[in-house]
């Protein structure tokens, strides 16, 4: 009996295990959702990479390689389909949960770790933030939460360098993650204050947090240089993305406007913000030092959201990890001021408000969640893919005119062109991508076209537009797949049902 009790896991860890299972079950609720276009792009390109295609050269998108490699790895474990998407979803959501639990436990004790895990479980699923599926922001949240736990969970050079390596890895999903390195280094300097021994000691955190990122990008550039494609990498990740984002300083300034700083999509996270603000105001004496890295992380999240310049709802998921730690820390600041009962009441109120948002969302299945987030947009993508697949035969291909790689995913067919999003035919790569498009369509002669009627034909060369009209028969429009229309090659038109 004594031996049995000796190996029994501590209660907070047991509760964390239960919450981890709850998270896996929660994310399974929308397992069969028709995924949005970013996730579909990562899954389709990951599949192409497994089949030997080269990123940027044979199949095009403009993010760094890590997200496509992640989906390719998930496909290797779970197969090509929803299970791979689910695996990425759960893996990074659990990484964030475990990391937030670890840092809260280290700072405030095991019960605080459980509170942080509960906050993450409920807030990170928010459909208004499109948080139930694994966009790039979920990957960043998992890695940056782990980096935060490593950097601020103890005092050692090894932990700092590990944090720097995690920030570097996160930047290979989205370069905005590099913002955190100097901010966290500054947080270390502010925490040390007069205790800092000198410039050398102040520079060590900066070196540990920044140098791994420099090394990671140098290695990436070296790999592409050895492959003879360094100019492609630079054009895509620098030239194309700067054209896509516009003025970075202007984006940050716009992101500080109240309507962009806290948009309506963040309403569900308001209890976390309130607890964070209360905690900052209640902190006294030396306890303010604990807030420095939290506030640095929150400032970093604001900048990361603002830099790309588009303000999409899923960007704001980056606010959640610092708000979870801030809310948990805020509860510990409340007790010395107003007592344990006040802390308990505020915790209960925060959880109740979070659940009031979460439970109605959790009641929705995959189709319902997609409709709540995007209307019928991606339900139509899936249905168009089903119909296109029914019109083609084994070995025949489909081409999507638009920005919906989900058609390829749901129809289980490979893309026939390098470009998956038709709007990528603009910008600094306009000429070579258009030339490749003409050649690849001529060689592939797709059996079926799925045409998004929202997009002007001006985005493609005039010859391609004429080819679409002359070589393909347009099927009657159907509200079930609007705004898409299907076209079948004229020599295959007999397959079209009367």
C-alpha positions in Angstrom: 0.0 0.0 0.0 2.8 2.4 0.9 4.7 1.5 -2.3 1.5 2.1 -4.3 1.0 5.5 -2.9 4.7 6.4 -3.5 4.3 6.0 -7.2 0.9 7.7 -7.5 1.2 10.7 -9.8 0.8 14.1 -8.1 -2.7 15.4 -8.3 -2.0 18.3 -10.7 -0.3 16.0 -13.1 -3.2 13.6 -13.0 -5.6 16.5 -13.7 -3.4 17.7 -16.5 -3.7 14.2 -18.1 -7.5 14.4 -17.8 -7.5 17.9 -19.4 -5.2 16.6 -22.2 -7.8 13.8 -22.9 -10.5 16.4 -22.8 -8.6 18.5 -25.4 -8.2 15.5 -27.7 -12.0 14.8 -27.4 -12.8 18.4 -27.9 -10.8 18.7 -31.1 -12.3 15.4 -32.4 -15.7 17.1 -32.3 -15.0 18.8 -35.7 -12.8 16.0 -37.1 -14.7 15.9 -40.4 -15.0 19.7 -40.8 -14.4 20.9 -44.4 -11.2 22.7 -43.5 -10.4 26.3 -44.5 -8.0 27.1 -47.3 -4.8 27.7 -45.3 -5.0 24.3 -43.7 -5.9 22.7 -47.0 -2.9 24.4 -48.6 -0.5 22.9 -46.0 -2.1 19.5 -46.3 -2.0 19.4 -50.1 1.6 20.7 -50.3 2.7 18.3 -47.5 1.3 15.5 -49.6 3.1 16.8 -52.7 6.4 16.9 -50.8 6.0 13.3 -49.8 5.6 12.5 -53.5 8.9 14.1 -54.3 7.8 17.6 -55.4 10.0 20.6 -54.5 8.6 23.4 -52.4 8.3 26.8 -54.2 9.6 25.2 -57.5 7.1 22.4 -58.2 4.3 23.5 -55.8 4.0 27.1 -54.7 3.1 28.9 -51.5 4.9 31.7 -49.7 5.4 30.6 -46.1 8.7 29.1 -44.8 9.0 25.3 -45.0 8.2 24.1 -41.5 4.4 24.1 -41.7 4.4 22.0 -44.9 7.0 19.6 -43.4 4.8 19.2 -40.4 1.8 18.2 -42.4 3.9 15.9 -44.5 5.2 14.2 -41.3 1.6 13.9 -39.9 0.6 12.3 -43.2 3.4 9.8 -42.7 1.9 8.8 -39.4 -1.8 9.1 -40.0 -2.3 9.0 -43.8 -3.5 11.7 -46.2 -6.8 13.0 -44.9 -8.6 14.4 -41.8 -6.6 12.2 -39.4 -3.3 14.0 -40.3 -5.0 17.4 -39.8 -6.3 16.2 -36.4 -2.9 14.9 -35.4 -1.3 18.3 -36.1 -4.2 20.0 -34.2 -3.9 17.9 -31.1 -0.1 17.8 -31.0 0.4 21.6 -31.0 -2.6 22.3 -28.8 -1.2 19.8 -26.2 2.3 21.3 -26.5 0.8 24.7 -25.6 -1.3 23.3 -22.8 1.6 21.4 -21.2 4.0 24.4 -21.5 1.5 26.8 -19.9 0.9 24.3 -17.2 4.6 24.0 -16.6 5.4 27.7 -16.3 2.3 28.4 -14.2 3.2 25.5 -11.9 6.8 26.7 -11.6 5.8 30.2 -10.7 2.7 29.7 -8.7 2.3 26.0 -7.8 0.6 23.0 -9.3 -3.0 24.2 -8.8 -2.2 27.4 -10.8 -0.8 25.1 -13.5 -4.2 23.3 -13.7 -6.0 26.6 -13.9 -3.8 27.7 -16.8 -4.5 24.4 -18.5 -8.2 24.9 -18.1 -8.1 28.4 -19.4 -6.2 27.1 -22.5 -8.5 24.2 -23.0 -11.6 26.4 -23.2 -10.2 29.6 -24.8 -8.1 28.1 -27.5 -11.0 26.4 -29.2 -12.9 29.6 -29.8 -14.6 29.5 -33.2 -14.6 33.3 -33.5 -10.8 33.0 -33.6 -11.1 29.9 -35.9 -9.2 28.2 -33.1 -10.5 24.6 -33.5 -8.3 23.8 -36.4 -4.5 23.9 -36.9 -3.6 27.1 -38.7 0.0 28.3 -38.5 -0.9 30.3 -35.3 -1.5 27.1 -33.4 1.9 25.9 -34.3 3.4 29.2 -33.1 1.5 29.1 -29.9 2.7 25.6 -29.1 6.4 26.4 -29.8 6.4 29.9 -28.3 4.7 28.6 -25.1 7.3 25.9 -24.8 10.0 28.6 -25.4 8.5 30.8 -22.7 8.4 27.9 -20.3 12.0 27.1 -21.0 13.3 30.7 -20.8 11.4 31.8 -17.7 10.9 28.4 -15.9 14.4 28.5 -14.4 17.7 30.2 -14.5 20.2 28.4 -16.7 22.0 29.0 -19.9 20.9 25.7 -21.3 17.2 26.6 -20.8 17.8 30.0 -22.5 19.5 28.4 -25.5 16.7 25.8 -25.7 14.2 28.7 -25.7 16.1 30.4 -28.5 16.1 27.2 -30.5 12.3 26.9 -30.1 11.8 30.6 -31.2 14.0 29.8 -34.2 11.9 26.8 -35.1 8.7 28.8 -34.7 10.1 31.4 -37.1 10.4 28.7 -39.8 6.6 28.4 -39.6 6.1 32.2 -39.6 9.0 34.7 -39.4 7.0 37.1 -37.1 8.0 34.7 -34.3 11.4 36.3 -34.2 9.9 39.3 -32.6 9.8 37.4 -29.3 13.6 37.0 -29.0 14.6 40.6 -28.4 11.5 41.3 -26.3 12.3 38.4 -24.0 15.9 39.4 -23.8 14.7 42.9 -22.7 12.4 41.3 -20.2 15.4 39.5 -18.6 17.3 42.8 -18.4 14.4 44.5 -16.7 13.9 41.6 -14.3 17.5 41.7 -13.3 17.6 45.5 -12.9 20.4 46.7 -10.6 21.4 43.0 -9.9 22.8 42.7 -13.4 26.6 42.3 -13.2 27.4 44.2 -16.4 27.0 44.4 -20.1 28.3 40.8 -20.7 25.6 39.3 -18.4 22.9 41.4 -20.0 24.1 40.3 -23.5 23.9 36.6 -22.7 20.1 36.2 -22.8 20.1 38.3 -26.1 22.7 36.0 -27.7 20.9 32.8 -26.5 17.6 33.9 -27.8 18.6 35.6 -31.0 21.6 33.5 -32.4 19.6 30.3 -32.9 17.3 32.1 -35.2 20.2 33.6 -37.2 21.7 30.1 -37.4 18.4 28.5 -38.5 17.8 30.9 -41.3 21.5 30.7 -42.4 21.1 26.9 -42.6 17.9 27.2 -44.6 19.6 29.6 -47.0 22.6 27.2 -47.3 20.4 24.3 -48.1 18.7 26.2 -50.9 22.0 27.5 -52.1 23.4 24.0 -52.4 20.2 23.0 -54.3 20.8 25.9 -56.7 17.6 27.7 -55.6 18.7 30.4 -53.2 17.3 33.1 -55.5 13.9 31.3 -55.4 13.9 31.2 -51.6 14.8 34.9 -51.3 12.2 36.0 -54.0 9.5 34.0 -52.3 10.1 34.6 -48.6 11.3 38.2 -48.9 10.1 39.8 -52.1 6.8 38.1 -52.4 5.9 38.4 -48.7 6.9 42.1 -48.5 4.7 42.7 -51.5 1.9 40.7 -49.8 2.2 42.6 -46.4 2.9 46.1 -47.7 4.5 48.6 -45.2 5.5 46.8 -42.1 5.7 50.0 -40.0 2.4 51.1 -41.4 0.9 47.7 -40.4 2.2 48.0 -36.9 0.8 51.5 -36.5 -2.6 50.3 -37.9 -2.5 47.3 -35.6 -2.4 49.6 -32.5 -5.7 51.2 -33.4 -8.4 50.1 -30.8 -10.5 48.4 -33.4 -7.5 46.3 -34.6 -5.9 45.9 -31.1 -9.0 44.1 -29.7 -11.5 43.2 -32.4 -14.9 41.6 -31.8 -13.4 38.2 -32.5 -11.6 38.4 -29.1 -14.8 38.9 -27.1 -14.6 35.4 -25.7 -11.1 36.0 -24.3 -12.3 39.1 -22.4 -12.3 37.3 -19.0 -8.6 36.5 -19.4 -7.8 40.1 -20.3 -9.8 41.4 -17.2 -7.9 39.1 -14.9 -4.6 40.1 -16.4 -5.3 43.8 -16.0 -6.5 43.3 -12.4 -3.3 41.3 -11.6 -1.1 44.0 -13.1 -2.8 46.7 -11.0 -2.7 44.6 -7.9 1.0 43.7 -8.1 3.1 45.4 -5.5 6.8 45.4 -4.4 9.1 42.9 -6.1 6.1 40.9 -7.5 6.0 43.2 -10.5 9.1 41.4 -11.9 7.0 38.3 -12.6 4.8 40.5 -14.9 7.7 41.7 -17.1 7.9 38.5 -19.3 4.1 38.2 -19.5 3.8 41.8 -20.7 6.7 41.4 -23.1 4.9 38.3 -24.6 1.7 40.2 -24.9 3.5 43.1 -26.7 5.1 40.6 -29.0 1.7 39.0 -29.8 0.4 42.4 -30.7 3.3 43.0 -33.1 3.1 39.5 -34.6 -0.6 40.0 -35.3 0.0 43.4 -36.8 3.0 42.8 -39.1 1.3 40.8 -41.9 -1.1 43.7 -42.3 -4.4 41.8 -42.9 -5.9 41.3 -39.4 -7.5 37.9 -40.1 -9.3 36.5 -37.1 -7.0 33.5 -36.7 -4.0 35.8 -36.2 -5.4 36.8 -32.8 -4.9 33.3 -31.4 -1.4 34.6 -30.7 -2.8 36.6 -27.8 -4.0 33.6 -25.9 -0.8 32.1 -24.3 0.3 35.4 -22.7 -3.3 36.1 -21.6 -3.6 32.6 -20.1 -0.5 33.1 -18.0 -1.5 36.7 -17.2 -5.0 35.6 -16.0 -3.5 32.8 -13.9 -0.9 35.2 -12.4 -3.6 37.8 -11.9 -5.5 35.4 -9.6 -2.5 34.9 -7.4 -2.2 38.7 -7.0 -5.8 39.0 -5.9 -5.5 36.8 -2.9 -3.1 38.9 -0.8 -5.2 42.0 -1.5 -8.8 40.7 -1.2 -8.5 37.2 0.2 -9.1 33.7 -1.0 -12.8 34.0 -1.4 -12.4 36.9 -3.8 -9.9 34.9 -5.8 -12.3 31.9 -5.9 -15.2 34.1 -7.0 -13.2 35.7 -9.8 -11.9 32.3 -11.0 -15.5 30.9 -11.0 -16.8 33.9 -12.8 -14.0 33.7 -15.4 -14.6 30.0 -16.1 -18.3 30.4 -16.2 -18.0 33.2 -18.8 -15.5 31.2 -20.9 -17.8 28.2 -20.8 -20.8 30.3 -21.8 -18.9 31.0 -25.0 -17.4 27.5 -25.4 -20.2 25.1 -24.8 -22.6 26.3 -27.5 -19.6 26.2 -29.9 -18.7 22.7 -28.8 -22.3 21.6 -29.5 -21.6 22.2 -33.2 -20.3 19.3 -35.4 -17.8 19.9 -38.2 -20.3 21.2 -40.7 -21.9 23.4 -38.1 -18.6 24.8 -37.0 -17.6 25.6 -40.5 -20.9 27.3 -41.2 -20.5 29.3 -38.0 -17.0 30.5 -38.9 -17.3 31.0 -42.7 -20.9 30.6 -43.8 -21.3 27.9 -46.5 -18.0 28.7 -48.2 -16.1 25.5 -47.4 -19.1 23.3 -47.4 -19.4 24.4 -51.1 -15.7 23.5 -51.6 -16.3 20.0 -50.4 -19.4 19.5 -52.4 -17.8 20.9 -55.6 -14.9 18.4 -55.0 -17.3 15.5 -54.7 -19.1 16.4 -57.9 -15.8 17.0 -59.8 -14.5 13.7 -58.6 -17.7 12.0 -59.9 -17.1 13.5 -63.3 -13.5 12.3 -63.8 -12.1 8.8 -64.3 -9.0 7.2 -62.8 -5.9 9.0 -63.9 -7.7 12.2 -65.0 -7.1 15.5 -63.3 -8.9 18.5 -61.9 -7.9 22.2 -62.1 -9.1 24.7 -59.6 -9.4 28.3 -60.8 -9.5 30.1 -57.5 -7.9 29.8 -54.1 -9.3 26.6 -52.8 -6.8 23.7 -52.6 -9.5 21.9 -50.5 -11.0 20.7 -53.8 -7.8 18.6 -54.4 -7.9 17.3 -50.8 -11.5 16.3 -50.8 -11.4 14.9 -54.3 -8.2 13.0 -53.6 -6.5 14.3 -56.7 -3.2 16.0 -57.2 -2.9 19.6 -58.4 -1.7 19.8 -62.0 -0.2 23.3 -61.7 2.5 24.8 -59.6 0.1 27.6 -58.4 -2.6 26.6 -56.0 -4.0 30.1 -55.4 -4.8 32.1 -58.5 -4.0 35.4 -56.8 -0.4 34.3 -56.5 -0.1 35.1 -60.2 0.4 38.7 -59.1 3.4 40.3 -57.5 7.1 39.7 -58.1 6.7 36.2 -59.5 3.9 37.1 -61.9 5.8 36.3 -65.1 7.4 32.9 -64.3 4.3 31.7 -62.6 2.0 32.6 -65.5 4.4 30.9 -67.9 4.4 27.8 -65.8 0.6 27.8 -65.6 0.2 27.9 -69.4 2.7 25.1 -69.9 1.3 22.9 -67.1 -2.3 23.2 -68.2 -1.4 22.4 -71.8 0.4 19.3 -70.7 -2.2 18.1 -68.2 -5.4 18.8 -70.1 -7.6 18.5 -67.0 -10.8 16.6 -67.3 -12.7 18.9 -65.0 -12.4 22.6 -64.0 -13.7 24.0 -60.7 -14.0 27.7 -61.4 -14.6 30.2 -58.6 -16.7 32.9 -60.3 -15.7 35.5 -57.7 -12.3 35.9 -59.4 -11.8 37.9 -62.6 -10.1 36.2 -65.6 -7.7 39.1 -65.6 -5.6 37.1 -63.2 -4.5 34.6 -65.9 -3.1 35.1 -69.4 -5.7 35.9 -72.0 -4.9 32.6 -73.8 -5.8 30.6 -70.7 -9.1 32.4 -70.3 -10.0 31.7 -73.9 -8.9 28.1 -73.5 -11.3 27.7 -70.6 -14.2 28.9 -72.7 -13.4 27.0 -75.9 -12.2 23.7 -74.6 -14.7 23.2 -71.7 -18.5 22.9 -71.4 -20.0 24.7 -68.4 -22.4 22.8 -66.3 -25.6 24.5 -65.1 -25.2 26.5 -62.0 -26.2 25.1 -58.6 -26.7 26.9 -55.3 -25.2 23.9 -53.5 -21.8 24.7 -54.9 -22.0 28.5 -55.4 -19.9 30.5 -56.1 -18.2 27.6 -58.0 -19.1 26.3 -61.4 -18.0 23.0 -62.9 -16.7 22.7 -66.5 -16.0 19.4 -68.3 -13.6 19.0 -71.3 -15.7 19.0 -74.5 -14.6 15.5 -75.6 -15.8 14.2 -72.2 -19.2 16.1 -72.2 -21.1 12.9 -72.7 -20.4 12.1 -69.0 -22.6 15.0 -67.9 -25.9 13.8 -66.6 -28.9 15.1 -68.6 
